Amino acid sequence: MGLCLEEAFSTLEYLRVERHKCHKLFDIIVLTICAVISLSARMVIHGANLGEPHTKALGGGLFELRLKGVEGIARVFYCTLIDCEIMMLHSYVKKSQKIPINELRIAKNRMNEVKHEH
């Protein structure tokens, strides 16, 4: 039988220290997943573009899901497909004001791949 997520992540050495608190990597991942699920549920009801501060349209069918919490800021690129599916393409931890070119390139390449498959 395999390990549960908490057991798997608890063995990792990396702990994030911020504001004099030590956050376990597992806790950061769980909170990020919960935020994605919460906003994804809103997208099902209200559509893929919730508007700022939750989402931002980047043009060409690419959107950015904007996650902010005590542990930091994360971004998830996504697009919509013809059959009303929302496809999460790529995520990263935000470290600067601008979207890193490499992260954007990965998202655009993945969007092109999934749109050509459908």
C-alpha positions in Angstrom: 0.0 0.0 0.0 1.3 3.5 -0.9 2.0 6.4 1.3 -0.7 9.0 1.9 0.2 12.6 0.8 1.0 13.8 4.3 3.4 10.9 4.9 5.1 11.5 1.5 5.5 15.2 2.0 6.5 15.0 5.7 9.8 13.3 4.6 10.9 16.3 2.6 13.6 18.4 4.1 12.4 21.8 2.8 10.5 24.0 5.2 9.5 27.5 4.3 10.3 30.2 6.9 8.3 33.3 6.7 7.4 36.0 9.2 9.1 34.1 12.0 6.9 31.1 11.3 7.9 27.8 9.9 5.4 26.4 7.4 5.7 22.7 6.4 5.8 22.2 2.6 2.8 19.9 2.9 0.7 22.7 4.6 1.6 25.1 1.8 0.6 22.5 -0.9 -2.7 21.7 0.8 -3.7 25.3 1.2 -2.9 26.0 -2.5 -4.9 23.0 -3.6 -7.9 24.2 -1.5 -7.7 27.6 -3.0 -7.6 26.2 -6.6 -10.6 24.0 -5.8 -12.6 26.8 -4.3 -12.0 29.2 -7.2 -12.5 26.4 -9.7 -16.0 25.7 -8.2 -16.8 29.4 -8.6 -15.7 29.2 -12.3 -18.1 26.4 -12.9 -21.0 28.6 -11.7 -19.9 32.0 -13.0 -17.7 31.2 -15.9 -13.9 31.0 -16.4 -13.1 34.7 -16.0 -14.1 35.7 -12.5 -12.2 39.0 -12.9 -9.7 40.5 -10.6 -8.6 39.9 -7.9 -9.3 36.2 -8.6 -8.5 35.8 -12.3 -7.0 37.8 -15.1 -7.4 37.4 -18.8 -3.9 37.4 -20.5 -5.2 37.4 -24.0 -5.4 34.7 -26.7 -7.6 32.5 -24.5 -5.1 32.3 -21.7 -6.1 33.2 -18.1 -4.3 33.5 -14.8 -5.8 32.2 -11.6 -4.5 34.4 -8.8 -3.9 32.8 -5.4 -2.8 34.7 -2.4 -2.4 33.5 1.2 -0.3 33.8 4.3 2.2 31.4 2.8 2.7 33.6 -0.3 1.4 34.2 -3.8 0.9 31.5 -6.5 -0.4 31.7 -10.0 -2.0 29.0 -12.2 -2.4 29.5 -15.9 -5.5 28.0 -17.5 -7.6 28.1 -20.6 -11.1 27.0 -21.7 -12.0 24.4 -24.3 -14.9 24.2 -26.7 -16.9 21.8 -24.5 -16.8 24.2 -21.5 -13.9 22.5 -19.8 -11.4 24.5 -17.8 -7.9 23.2 -18.4 -5.3 24.0 -15.7 -2.0 24.3 -17.7 0.9 25.4 -15.4 1.5 26.9 -12.0 4.3 28.8 -10.3 5.1 30.7 -7.1 5.1 34.4 -7.7 8.4 36.1 -6.9 8.2 39.4 -8.9 5.7 41.8 -10.4 6.0 40.6 -13.9 5.1 37.1 -15.2 8.4 35.3 -15.9 8.7 34.8 -19.6 9.7 31.1 -19.2 6.5 30.4 -17.1 4.3 32.2 -19.7 6.0 30.2 -22.5 5.3 26.9 -20.8 1.6 27.8 -20.3 1.2 28.9 -24.0 2.9 25.8 -25.3 0.6 23.6 -23.1 -2.5 25.6 -24.2 -1.6 25.0 -27.9 -1.1 21.3 -27.2 -4.5 20.8 -25.5 -6.3 23.0 -28.0 -4.9 20.9 -30.9 -5.9 17.7 -29.1 -9.5 18.8 -28.9 
